[in-house]
Amino acid sequence: MRELWTLTIFQMKRRVRDGFSIGYNVIFPLVITALLGLLTKKQFTQTITSYQYYALVMIPFCATMSIITAAYAGKEDAYAKTASRYLIAPIHEKNIVVAKILSCSLIFSCCNGVTFFVCCALWHIPSSENWWLIFLLLCVLSFVIASIGVLIGTGMKNFLVLKNVINIPIGLCAVAAGVFYPFGTSDRLIQSLQNLSPLTWINRFVFAALYDCRSKEIGILIVILVMVGVGMTALAVKNFQKEEFIHGDLPGYQK
Amino acid sequence: MKNYGQTKECLFHIQNLQKSYDGKEILKGLTIPVYAGDMIGLLGPNGAGKSTMTKIIGGIEQKDAGTLLFHGKDVHKNPREFKRKLGIVPQEIALYEELSAYENIQFFASLYGLNGTKREKKIEEVLRFVGLWERRKETPAKYSGGMKRRLNIACSVVHDPEILIMDEPTVGIDPQSRNHIMNLIRSLQAAGTTVIYISHYIEEIEELCNRVIIMDHGQILVDEEKEALKKRYVEQGMDHLESIFLSITGTQLRDEVE
């Protein structure tokens, strides 16, 4: 347990130092929300302002984009060439993976939480009694994203290709979920495609929880995400490959 | 193979170590007894299997067959206990560039269960040992090549290993730094650490080691006390290890990547 604690604290410090989480999970969503909110101000009603809309869809989207930060966290010891020191040391390999997932989850959760509360304060998002559920949802989402990212970083071949490709499905899910522009349609096919995006469901339930005071759906979503996160963590631990952790497909490395 | 060192305790024993990649045999039943206090120079051209052997000992690679015994016990049964007593100085500089020298050692020490005052004392001791105490707050990014190499060593010996494997610890540094590192290695051995020194700089092995192992194509070709080996070859007009090494392993170029 001490070993896991040591590794987690160290990884958390590294996440804070590298600044990616603060940049992508705090500064970017705030800036983009302010910008899109301003540009589309007249297209929204007083019930939900453009700022509120974009804040609430942008936070889960940016949380999802953290998958790349988490993948890098899985790979950073290969870049620093320190990975071999972990494998030589008397520590369990599973703790290396779990510590990376835990540290990413905690830092992403903090950043997403800060962004959410800043948005609530700046743009008067109705923080009903369900605010804590939204915060919990962001924490659980961070956990899922961290586990998938670390799985990619520590256990998958072709890391560099995967890292670049992963933007495409996330971007498509974001479009389907109305992250860049809200759209409604009566076309069943398009509705079905929209429903395929996990972000669609997250956004729907977030709005339902805050504006309609409905908490049941978001509760179910949290439980599902916890299960996915635990599953992905188990998969990341099982799939940990020493060779990928040390080298992977880093430029210049020849297997 | 000579049978020497019988009076010393066999600290670590590599027995019949085998490893293949894609059907190609990299280690062909390697057997090396390592005695307490030994200072072994391990020589071999590229592709000899030195790095593979080191990776297997460090637990980075899995062996196909063979046994590693530490104090007579199978390492495989309790790898963590063995790893606590093992230090490996990697050939590459394995440091976090954005952390200070102190923080680097602090973290790697904590991986070996060191903490609290004991850890802080050890960090100071080891930083003074490698001559970096005064510059402990600086990051390796600001260090010269020699200083990075010394810090690399410090991170590997902070937990007081009984057996230390050094994989080309003096690559790419100036003669002064090399001299400093050689003195560090002598001090480590004098303090009781058993050292396996891997290097392409044969003159370093000649200067430091009491025993020489020459391997090639995954096999041990020579395992002998240095003076005995030199004495054996001096009659053939070879009085330097380098000429002996070349006569044993040949002069053809080795362009394999290990």
Interface residues (C-beta under 8 A of the other chain):
Chain A: R2 E3 T6 F10 R17 A80 K81 T82 S84 R85 Y86 L87 I88 A89 P90 I91 K242 I246 Q254
Chain B: G58 G59 I60 E61 P79 R80 E81 K83 R84 L86 I88 P90 E92 I93 A94 L95 Y96 E97 E98 F107 F108 S110 L111 Y112 G113 N115 C155 V257
